[in-house]
Amino acid sequence: MIGIAIAGTGFGQKVHIPGFQAHPQTEVVAVYHRDINKAKAIAEAHNIPH
């Protein structure tokens, strides 16, 4: 299993997160946004732990 962190939440949220979550060998474990509250909201919406 490969842990993935997403940096950027525009294209990352729309394309990268669903793509990596759909792949059986990857797990999205973190998301970054310069606004911590937005990062937390996106992480929560996509079941990402960090």
Beta strands, then each sheet from edge to edge (+ up, - down):
strand 1: 2-7
strand 2: 26-32
sheet 1: 1+ 2+
end
